[in-house]
Amino acid sequence: MKIKLLSLLLMFSGPAFAENVSRDLVYSVNCDSNNEQVTISFVGDILVHDMLYRTVLAESQHFSQIWRRTDSLIQKADYSVGNLEGPSAMGIDRDGKDHGDVGFVYDRTVYSGTDFSFNYHPRILSDLKKSGYDLLTTANNHALDRRSIGIDKTLDAAKQAGLITVGTRSSSERNGAFYKIVDIKNLKVAFLGCTEMTNGKADTKDQILYCYSGQILKIIEEVTSRSDVDALIVMPHWGVEYAPVPEEQQRNFAQKYLEAGALAVIGSHPHVLQPWQKYVTKDGRETLIAYSLGNFVAGQAGIPRKTGVVVYLGLSQEGSKKAKIFGVAYNPTYRRSAELYPVSSTDPVEILNYVTPLFGSKGRIEPKSDLMPFLCSQKIGQ
């Protein structure tokens, strides 16, 4: 599998995807406890397919039973982020009709994890919050699976659960922001979500930010120029499903986001992993691109679709300067039956053989290791 994957990588032009380019990423910024330092974790697609939903319904009736074994991975960071792929709109069917609270059911009419039309009971939001998640991007190709009202209901439910959302906005706020600025241990970080498309469903109320647009570049420039923003992270939902490498448009826009001022680009949607890389901007900033974190929660088959990564980003701010990256790390996850598990060096070699060509070996942190010491060890000569 490793040889086949490397062959696919070589099919794409450009030094970023050549076989001899290291995926072991090193950043020159020192890990200095005298500076403001924060850590952020990211997971990929949270997509509750039919089999998973039915298992939850038959057992605990809490979605967290799927990912509970990975909670320690995301809780070791100061702040945790995910991509909720699909609405969480109480009582709304695929035609946008409101049936009210029909209970915690799985009827494939109101709540569905199949037929390319998804909607999850809002309990998924409170379950994510209890597991330690802080922010979700809700801009994805399934965002309109319950039409405009589905977005509104999802945003309201997330707010009630105490989760911050980005990438979509309420139909009543036509000029609302697609980003949020959050305070993480005195460091002001802006998060911005977007999607490539919405499966052909019309965004009639201008509720979604699109990745391949001048609008998103303008937002990045405006937000990163603010004195009260120390860093901006873009979370695009993009690319070709099941493709192990990013397409040219992803690569081009990732660089455009970073040149416009973003510090990191953390992608989702392909349902398989795509590589990460360090990108140095024209003004000398060291940035991160992780094109796809793969599936986090999903019911699909095969190692590439059952494997995801939790990516960790370490940010440091010296005085009043903008924040910089001082280290990155990752931990793979793997679904067995209807549960997610952290992947360690003792797990089957086939999983690590799949992940390592895309994310390297030195940045992989063991599930029980402390995050900050590991990030600080990822320096030149160490």
C-alpha positions in Angstrom: 0.0 0.0 0.0 2.9 2.4 0.8 4.5 1.9 -2.6 1.2 2.4 -4.4 0.5 5.6 -2.4 3.9 7.1 -3.2 3.4 6.3 -6.8 0.1 8.3 -6.8 1.9 11.2 -5.1 4.5 11.3 -7.8 1.8 11.6 -10.5 1.3 15.2 -9.4 3.8 17.8 -10.5 5.6 20.2 -8.1 8.2 19.7 -5.4 5.6 19.6 -2.7 4.5 16.1 -3.8 7.8 14.6 -4.8 8.8 11.4 -3.1 12.0 12.9 -1.6 10.1 15.8 0.2 10.0 15.2 3.9 6.7 15.1 5.7 8.6 15.5 9.0 7.8 19.2 9.5 10.2 21.4 11.5 9.5 25.1 12.4 12.2 27.5 13.4 10.3 29.4 16.1 11.6 28.5 19.6 9.3 26.9 22.2 9.7 29.7 24.8 7.7 29.6 28.0 8.2 33.3 28.3 5.9 33.8 25.3 2.1 33.2 25.1 1.8 29.6 23.9 -1.3 27.7 23.0 -2.1 24.3 21.5 -5.1 23.5 19.2 -6.4 20.1 18.0 -8.3 19.4 14.8 -10.3 16.4 13.6 -11.7 15.8 10.1 -15.2 14.7 9.0 -17.8 13.9 11.6 -20.3 12.0 9.4 -22.7 9.7 11.2 -23.6 7.1 8.6 -26.5 4.7 8.8 -24.7 1.8 10.6 -23.2 4.1 13.3 -26.5 5.9 13.9 -28.4 2.6 14.3 -25.8 1.4 16.8 -26.1 4.5 18.9 -29.9 4.3 18.9 -29.7 0.6 20.0 -27.2 1.2 22.7 -26.3 4.3 24.7 -28.3 6.8 22.6 -25.3 9.1 22.9 -23.2 9.8 19.8 -20.1 10.0 22.0 -20.0 6.3 22.3 -18.5 6.3 18.8 -15.5 8.6 19.7 -15.2 8.4 23.5 -11.9 6.4 23.3 -10.3 9.4 21.5 -11.5 12.1 23.9 -8.1 12.1 25.6 -6.4 13.0 22.3 -8.4 16.2 21.8 -8.5 17.1 25.5 -4.7 17.3 25.7 -4.9 20.5 23.6 -6.0 23.9 24.9 -8.7 24.2 22.2 -10.4 21.6 20.0 -12.0 21.9 16.6 -13.9 19.6 14.3 -15.9 19.5 11.0 -19.6 18.6 11.6 -20.6 17.3 8.2 -24.4 17.6 8.0 -27.1 19.5 9.8 -28.2 19.0 13.4 -31.7 20.4 13.0 -34.4 19.2 15.3 -37.5 17.9 13.6 -36.6 19.1 10.0 -37.1 16.7 7.1 -35.3 16.9 3.7 -38.1 19.1 2.3 -37.6 21.6 5.1 -40.8 20.7 6.9 -40.7 21.1 10.7 -42.1 18.0 12.5 -41.2 19.3 16.0 -39.4 17.1 18.6 -40.0 13.6 17.3 -37.6 12.2 20.0 -34.3 10.4 19.6 -35.2 8.3 16.6 -33.7 7.2 13.3 -36.4 7.3 10.7 -34.4 8.3 7.6 -37.0 11.1 7.1 -36.2 13.6 9.9 -32.9 12.0 11.1 -30.8 10.3 8.5 -27.3 9.0 8.0 -27.7 7.8 4.4 -29.2 8.6 1.0 -26.8 11.5 0.6 -29.1 13.6 2.9 -27.9 13.8 6.5 -29.4 15.2 9.6 -28.4 14.3 13.2 -30.4 14.8 16.4 -29.0 17.9 18.2 -27.8 15.6 21.0 -24.6 15.2 18.9 -23.7 18.8 19.7 -24.0 18.5 23.4 -22.1 15.1 23.2 -19.3 16.8 21.3 -19.2 19.6 23.9 -19.0 17.2 26.8 -16.1 15.4 25.0 -14.1 18.6 24.9 -14.8 20.2 21.5 -15.0 24.0 21.4 -15.7 25.0 17.8 -17.1 23.4 14.7 -17.1 24.4 11.1 -20.5 23.8 9.6 -19.7 24.7 6.0 -19.7 21.6 3.9 -21.4 19.9 0.9 -24.2 18.6 3.2 -24.9 22.0 4.9 -28.2 22.4 3.0 -29.4 18.9 3.4 -32.3 20.3 5.5 -32.4 23.5 3.4 -32.1 27.0 4.9 -34.0 26.2 8.0 -31.6 23.3 8.7 -28.7 25.8 8.9 -30.7 28.0 11.2 -31.7 25.2 13.5 -28.2 23.8 13.6 -26.7 27.1 14.5 -29.3 27.7 17.3 -28.7 24.2 18.7 -24.9 24.6 18.6 -25.2 27.9 20.5 -27.4 26.3 23.1 -24.9 23.5 23.5 -22.1 26.0 24.0 -20.3 25.3 20.8 -19.0 28.0 18.5 -19.6 27.6 14.7 -18.0 29.1 11.6 -18.6 28.9 7.9 -22.4 29.3 7.9 -24.7 32.1 9.1 -28.3 32.5 10.0 -30.8 33.4 7.3 -31.8 36.4 9.5 -28.2 37.7 9.4 -27.4 38.3 5.8 -24.3 40.3 6.7 -23.2 38.1 9.5 -19.6 37.0 9.8 -18.4 33.6 8.6 -15.6 33.6 11.1 -15.3 33.8 14.9 -12.4 35.3 17.0 -11.8 33.3 20.2 -9.6 33.9 23.2 -7.3 30.9 23.9 -5.2 31.7 26.9 -4.9 35.4 26.0 -4.1 34.6 22.3 -6.8 35.8 19.9 -7.3 33.3 17.2 -9.8 33.7 14.3 -11.3 30.6 12.7 -12.9 30.7 9.2 -14.8 27.8 7.5 -15.8 27.4 3.9 -17.0 24.8 1.4 -16.3 24.1 -2.2 -20.0 23.3 -3.0 -23.4 22.1 -1.6 -24.2 19.1 -3.8 -26.2 21.3 -6.2 -28.5 22.7 -3.5 -29.1 26.4 -3.9 -27.9 28.8 -1.2 -30.8 31.1 -1.7 -30.2 33.1 1.5 -26.5 33.6 1.2 -25.7 31.5 4.3 -22.5 29.7 3.3 -19.0 30.9 2.5 -17.4 29.3 -0.6 -13.8 28.3 -0.7 -12.9 29.3 -4.3 -14.0 32.9 -4.2 -12.7 36.4 -4.0 -14.9 36.9 -0.9 -12.9 34.5 1.3 -9.6 36.2 0.3 -11.1 39.6 1.2 -12.2 38.3 4.6 -8.8 36.8 5.3 -7.0 40.1 4.4 -9.5 42.1 6.5 -9.4 39.9 9.6 -5.6 39.4 9.7 -5.0 43.1 9.4 -6.9 43.7 12.7 -4.8 44.5 15.7 -7.0 42.3 17.9 -6.3 39.1 15.8 -3.1 37.2 16.5 -3.7 34.4 14.0 -6.3 33.1 11.5 -6.9 29.5 10.6 -8.9 28.5 7.5 -10.9 25.3 7.4 -11.9 24.5 3.8 -14.2 21.6 2.8 -12.8 20.8 -0.6 -11.2 18.4 -3.0 -12.0 15.1 -4.8 -13.5 12.4 -2.6 -11.2 9.4 -2.0 -8.2 11.1 -3.8 -5.0 10.7 -1.8 -3.5 14.0 -3.1 -4.9 17.5 -3.4 -6.0 18.8 -6.8 -4.4 21.9 -8.3 -7.2 24.2 -7.2 -6.7 23.1 -3.6 -3.0 23.8 -3.8 -3.5 27.2 -5.4 -6.0 28.4 -3.0 -4.2 27.1 0.1 -1.3 29.3 -1.0 -3.6 32.2 -1.7 -5.1 32.0 1.8 -1.7 31.9 3.4 -0.3 34.8 1.3 -3.4 36.8 2.2 -2.5 36.4 5.9 -3.7 33.1 7.2 -1.4 31.0 9.4 -2.8 27.5 8.8 -5.1 25.7 6.4 -6.8 22.6 7.8 -8.9 20.8 5.2 -11.6 18.1 5.1 -14.1 16.4 2.6 -12.1 13.8 0.6 -12.9 11.1 3.3 -9.3 9.9 3.0 -6.0 11.5 4.2 -4.2 14.0 2.0 -0.7 15.2 3.0 0.4 18.1 5.2 3.3 20.4 4.4 5.0 23.5 5.6 4.6 26.5 3.3 6.8 29.6 3.6 5.0 32.8 2.4 6.6 35.5 0.3 7.0 37.6 3.5 8.8 34.7 5.2 6.1 33.3 7.5 6.2 29.6 8.2 2.7 28.2 7.8 0.9 24.9 7.7 -1.3 23.2 5.1 -3.1 19.9 6.0 -5.1 19.3 2.9 -7.4 16.6 4.4 -7.6 15.1 7.9 -9.7 12.2 6.5 -12.7 10.7 8.3 -13.0 11.1 12.0 -16.5 9.7 12.4 -17.7 7.8 9.4 -19.1 4.3 8.5 -17.1 3.7 5.3 -15.0 0.6 4.6 -11.2 0.1 4.1 -8.1 1.4 5.8 -8.0 4.7 4.0 -11.6 5.6 4.9 -11.5 4.2 8.4 -8.3 6.1 9.3 -8.1 9.8 10.3 -5.6 12.0 12.1 -5.9 14.4 15.0 -3.6 17.3 14.0 -2.1 19.5 16.7 -0.9 23.0 16.2 1.4 24.9 18.6 1.2 28.7 18.4 3.5 31.2 20.1 3.3 34.9 20.4 6.1 37.2 21.4 5.0 40.5 22.8 2.5 42.3 20.5 3.6 40.4 17.4 1.4 38.1 15.4 1.4 34.5 16.5 3.7 32.0 14.8 3.8 28.2 14.6 6.4 26.6 16.9 5.5 22.9 16.3 3.0 20.5 14.8 2.1 16.9 15.6 -0.5 14.3 14.8 -2.1 11.1 16.2 -3.9 8.7 13.8 -7.3 7.3 14.7 -8.9 4.1 13.4 -12.5 2.8 13.4 -13.1 -0.7 14.5 -16.8 -1.8 14.2 -18.7 1.2 15.5 -16.0 2.8 17.7 -12.9 5.0 17.1 -9.6 4.1 18.7 -6.3 6.0 19.0 -3.5 4.4 16.9 -0.2 3.7 18.6 3.1 2.1 17.5 1.8 -1.3 18.7 -1.2 -1.2 16.3 -1.2 -3.1 13.0 1.6 -1.9 10.7 -0.9 -1.5 7.8 -2.4 1.6 9.4 0.9 3.4 10.0 2.1 2.3 6.5 -0.9 4.2 5.2 -0.4 7.4 7.3 3.4 7.8 7.4 4.0 8.7 3.7 1.5 11.6 4.1 2.4 12.9 7.6 5.9 11.6 8.3 7.1 9.6 11.3 8.7 12.2 13.6 5.5 14.2 14.1 3.4 11.3 15.3 2.7 11.5 19.0 1.8 8.4 21.0 -1.7 8.6 22.5 -0.5 8.7 26.1 2.3 11.3 25.5 2.0 14.8 26.8 1.5 17.3 24.0 3.5 20.4 24.9 6.8 18.6 25.6 6.4 16.7 22.3 5.8 19.8 20.3 8.7 21.6 21.9 11.0 18.6 21.0 10.3 19.0 17.2 13.1 21.5 16.6 16.2 21.6 14.4 18.9 19.3 15.7 16.7 17.6 18.3 
